[in-house]
Amino acid sequence: MKKGKILIIDDNEDVLLALNLLLKSHVEQVKVSTEPKRIEHYINTFYPDVILLDMNFNFDAISGQEGFYWLKKIKNIAPDIVVIFITAYVDMEKAIQAIKAGATDFIPKPWEKEKLLATVFSAIELHQSKVEVAHLKQQISALAEEPSGSGKHEIIGESAVMKGVFETIEKLSGADANILLLGENGTGKDVIAREIHRKSPRSEKIFVSIDLGSVSESLFDSELFGYKKGAFTDACQDKPGRLEVAAGGTLFLDEIGNMSPAMQMKLLTAIDKHEITRLGTTRPIPIDVRFISATNVNLRDMVADGRFRQDLLYRINTIEIHIPPLRERENDVLLLAEYFFDRYNRKYNKNLKKISKQALAKLQNYPWPGNVRELEHTMERAVILAEGKSLGMENFIFTPAATNRANEIFNLDKIEQEAIERAFRYTEGNISQTAELLGITRYALYRKLEKLGL
């Protein structure tokens, strides 16, 4: 397949005709012009990979200054475009000057066909590799997050349970083991993951995260492993996957319990082999990644039900850290409330003075089913809507339904029992049909019946 766009600028029409005839059968497209003033127009409309530029545009001129002038113009407009000078007057001094100014090579007049074609093909490859590198840097920048941060990911807490978490993180500071973070939604598992990375031997390397709960099975390969240009219809450029981007650093796999069996198998293979293969190629790429995973579900129950691979669980949970829910963190609610109060007071220039004692008591007594995330959103909303100089009880309105949600949401045994009983009624007591309806094996259903005393 022909590739590469060539722009040729020369005041000799015979030269333009000859080069056009030679190159058009070997490259994607050729444009020619005797007017160097139109270079900027062609750069912005034709998008050339390579510009063949005459060094002298005045009859009998041999200084090459015009060529250097237009070379500088080109580099100011599009630094990555490869420029090759065409000239009949080449000496070592001018060659060195041209390379320093940004030219890549020379084509002498008259030229040798094979050497000219080799020079042009090399220039096309050079430009397209520059484009791929620039595209890769953009993708890495979009995927990566600064691990150290600037205080915006602080972990706030003085409760005994959180001190235990902090002690575990400190013990891990010299280790490179894979970590599994367990905890309810909103407890700050992502913040803990960044802190573990920040204190790890990989702290100077990249931190990349992916929410597996939002990645469909059809997109899993391209997101985790990447793809080559042309691998499928919309693959217009090479794209590195998250595993490749995270090389040398940490990959945070959030909501890991949401993966299908096929996705689990692919991830397990990548972890075991320490390599991945982009879609559209068979060339393996070695990876050196530390995995931190997180979930709000019981993976051991999922293993028992056949919904999560036991061997994958062994790979990702060398160390387990349980992040406690906010309702179990004693006075941390007040610390976090003051922290978020100060943050959003500054952000929205509200000049509020304090949170009243009555309001703090109200916050302390609320069960916070949404954990730290809910508390943060509550404080932000209260600060935005506040009209006085302080936050009072009236700034925090919790509905009775919300106040009682904790007992409803977190009683998993009750929810599971109700689901099994409904399924049995629907199948009129048929064990096989009930297991199929619940999406579990007969063996797993028997275990649950025994566990729940049904």
Secondary structure as UniProt FT lines:
FT   STRAND          5..9
FT   HELIX           13..23
FT   TURN            24..26
FT   STRAND          29..33
FT   HELIX           36..38
FT   HELIX           39..45
FT   STRAND          50..54
FT   TURN            59..60
FT   HELIX           65..77
FT   TURN            79..80
FT   STRAND          82..87
FT   HELIX           92..101
FT   STRAND          105..108
FT   HELIX           113..143
FT   STRAND          144..145
FT   TURN            152..153
FT   HELIX           160..171
FT   TURN            172..174
FT   STRAND          179..182
FT   TURN            185..186
FT   HELIX           189..198
FT   TURN            201..204
FT   STRAND          207..211
FT   HELIX           212..214
FT   HELIX           217..225
FT   STRAND          226..227
FT   TURN            229..230
FT   TURN            233..234
FT   STRAND          239..240
FT   HELIX           242..245
FT   TURN            246..248
FT   STRAND          250..254
FT   HELIX           256..258
FT   HELIX           261..273
FT   STRAND          275..277
FT   STRAND          284..286
FT   STRAND          290..295
FT   HELIX           299..304
FT   TURN            305..306
FT   HELIX           310..316
FT   STRAND          319..322
FT   HELIX           326..328
FT   TURN            330..331
FT   HELIX           332..347
FT   TURN            348..349
FT   STRAND          354..355
FT   HELIX           357..365
FT   TURN            369..370
FT   HELIX           371..385
FT   STRAND          390..391
FT   HELIX           393..395
FT   HELIX           400..403
FT   HELIX           405..409
FT   HELIX           412..427
FT   TURN            428..429
FT   HELIX           431..438
FT   HELIX           442..452
//
